Amino acid sequence: MKTGNTLKSNKPGAMPHCEAAVEWLPVDCGKLPARAAVSRFRGSDGVTECHITVQLASHSETPLTILDLAWHLALASAGLDPSSTVFRRIFCSDPANQSKDIAAKTRHASGAVSIIGQTPLPSAKFALWSQHLVDPSGPLDVIREGSSCDCRRGALTHHWIAGLADPEGRSSGEQSRNVLDQHESWLAANDMTLAAHVVRTWWFARHIDSDYQGLVDARREYFLTHGLNRETHYIASTGIAGAHTEMAAKLSLDSYAIAGLRSEQVTYLQSPDHLCPTHDYGVTFERATSIAYRDRKQVYLSGTASIDRDGRIVHEGDVLKQLDRTLENIEALLATAGANTGDLAVILVYLRDPADAVSVDAALRERFGQVPMVLLHAPVCRPGWLIEIEGLAIVPAHHPHLPPF
């Protein structure tokens, strides 16, 4: 239950609720051809969580340098140091040719680094989303291994795993099973399981229209043998078009898991009056999942589209009407966790047609103002869906018996 005085958020699109504690901070990028934004949540325990997004203008010269400069300006605007980084995803237009430069730029950086081939819109080479933690009691205990990292926080250890792929598999289904085996082996080595500790996954398919079904089938079969089904739960997830740096990889996986997570911290969210459970049409992921801590609750929104309670696409062919229905679905899911769109810390917006970027960007900016956002060319799993949105919301909470974030 949220605490504090009741107030109405002054953010566009927010509904009245208690203690709207996520701040959206604009970033002055000066003459840089970039747009950056920061969200900040400071809980009663004193731990601050921030999310940063940077989008470049089209055809920027030295774009990776500009991305880095804009990111550092965003850090400075929020009073952050780069060592606060626990996760960073860099979106790029040509991962096969750009990944070496990105890896060199981030080799000694803090936190996990995910590199995904999704062209930032409108027509830019790079964009990024990063997550940051600041604990007034001392520096973070972050250990990076390759592109992944662990962050030890008392009784909990947060694990971000980036870029799992198996290019040896012949089909998307075979590659998916091999990736899931890799993931399960990694979890077991860290005394975790898929069902008990994995909070969020992102599946990226190089050719979504032809390879997604193989992923769906392999994941459903794998879950059945690992304790995940419609009677238990699934995992908040996004399955979207996206290319791995390895050209032969049809699919890849990013994952977020928490060692030490208690079952009482986790709530799986549904809004059946607005959108049906995913298993109704053979897919196995949660619409949204909330994780409660001592002073906050995080709400992980899976990729959400213009769908109704019977699983049908709504407003075929009209991207702005699909955007409205998508946001209606998101609002309904957030409401089940006592949250609303004013609590969003970051959103990622995926478009099938890059020509829709200008109108969608304008509509979202009018509604949300300075919320950290990245707009990407990434077709959704059904051709009729023109837009999909995922996000993370944070609300204050008071659970003295739960571990701190």
Phi, psi and omega in degrees: 000132181285146182245171176106178180286144176288131178212160177260126178294145176267011178280140176301137176085355181274147176258157179300137174194178185280134168045071176288103194254356176275122177263138173254117186250118174290153181239129176274107180270006179060230182269002178294138177281068184208158174232128181230153178213155181227138166248148183220132175232122177244113183279172181294339175284350180095352180281128181256134176243130179232151172232137181237137168234146175227129173238136179267153171288160180298143170058039176289140172282151184042057190296325181292324176294318179295319177303314181294318179296316180295322178297317179293326174296321178295318176302312182297323182295332180260004181069034183255153172254149178305334180291351177282352186287129174248338180206140176216131173244127178251120179267134184220155185277339185212076187299330181299325182258341185260342189295326180295318179293320178296315180299320179294322182290331186248009187304319184254016182281158175282150172085169178290150178231115177255130178244119186231133176278089173220118186290120176294146181248147002273111170052051176253162181279326186219154166209168177211158170228132178225151179242141187224147175231140174228122180245117183296345181282347179157177182293156179289147174262084185248128177240120179259134176232108184064235180266358183253170178206159174241142175232111183273126184226079180065239182284350183245148170233122181268130183239123171251121182247125187237137167076030176291128180206159175220090184289356181281337181295145184278326182241167178294325178295317179294317178297321179298315179297320180294320178295317178297323176296316176301314181298314180296321178296319179295316178300314181298321180294340179250022177058041177231164175231160179299315186287325189265338192233344182275122186263323189209138173228156172231122175254130180243127180245125182301318179235087190300321185292331181257336188254350185293321184297324176299319175297312182303312182294315182295318181294316180300314180295320181293317180300321182300331180267001182232025170081018178242118179206181185295337178277337179262271176186171170242210183227137174302134188202158169236131172242114193212161175294136180181142185254136173280162179291336177273118188299330183278353181280115177284330182219158173211165187225132164249147185215149174233121181229154182232111175286136182090358181299134178266145180299328181291347178279344193252131173231131178262126192256137175223155173221076189297341177287343182249318182211140188284161172300146184295331182291347177297333177239030168083012181250152190233081171209159178277144177296322178196155179223135175249142178240120182264140174233184184301318187237008183200166173226128177259135180243112181266112179269121174292169174305123187236136185231187182276084184231150179254183185289351176258006177084011182268149173290135180252138177064052178302134175086355182238102188292324182287324174290324175296322176300314180301314181292323177300314179293326175298317178295319179297316179299321180294319178294316179299322182299328179292343178255011181072028183236173173211182186293342174290348179264003182292132177263334180194147171225146172245131186242123183250130180240137175287320183247115181298341178293344179275358189298316186296314183290322179291317179300315181297318181294320180288321179294323178295324183278319189246350179065247190261019178302135175302128188209143171234131179255129190225147170275105183203099180304146180275170190290340173246132182304330182288343177275118183269343184211146173219144181228135171238166180188179176224129175243152179226132178230150176295150178211166177223097180229080186301337183275351183264158178293153175287160177286000000 
